[in-house]
């Protein structure tokens, strides 16, 4: 699988997660019981969905950066010292 195919797959997966989050937030019940039967709609909570979407956003950004030939972001920390 080349980089562009992987990028398209990640974008499609992100869209599915966003659709699931939208459905969950617009009144989709997660689980309920009727008599002795129970139904669970999603295996993920809203916070797990948000975390998965954030992770996909990060992966997509990294892959786009690599495909465009730019250098990836680097985190830089500054430690103040009192001499």
N, C-alpha and C positions, 0 to 999 in steps of 0.2 A: 504494500500500500504506500503510495507516494504521499508527500506532504499535503498536496491540495485535496486529495481524497480524504485524508485524516481530518483536515480542517472542515470539509463539508460534513463529515460524520459528526464532529463535535458540535457544529452549529445546529444540525438536525436534533441531536440529543438535547441540546440546550433549549430548543423550541419545545420539545416534548415536556421537559421539566417546567418551563414557563406555563404551558397549557395546563399541566397538572396543578400547579400552584394557583392559577387563575380559577380553576374549577373548585379547588379546595376553599379558596377565599370567598367565592360567591355562593356559598351555602351548601357545598357538598359535605354531607355528614361523613365522618371518618368511620364510625362504627355504631351499630345499634342492634338491639335485641327485640325479637318478637316471639314471645312464648319461649320455647326451648331452642329457637334458631337464632343465629347471630350472623351479621354481615360486616365485613371490614373492607372499606373501599381502597385505602392506600396503605402501603407498608411503610410509609414515611410520614413524619410529622412536618408541619410547616417550616420549622427551624431546620430540619434535615434537608428539606427541599431547597431552602435558601442557601444553605451551606454547599449543596451540590451545584447549584447554579453559579455561585461565586467561584468554586473550583473550576468549573467549565469555562467561565469568563477568563480566569487566569491562564488556563491551558490554551485557549483560543488566542489570547493576546501574545503569548510566548511563541506560538506557532506562526502567527502572522508576522511577527518581528523577524523570525528566522527565515521565512520565505521571502521577505522583502530585502534580506541581506543586511538588516540593521543589527547592531549589537544589542543584546538583551539588557534590560534595566539592571542596575546594580544598586543595592542598598548600601548607603554610606552612613556610618554612625560617628558622632563626635562625642568624645568623653572630655568634659571640662576638668581641668586639674588646677588646683590651687598650690602653687609652688611656694 
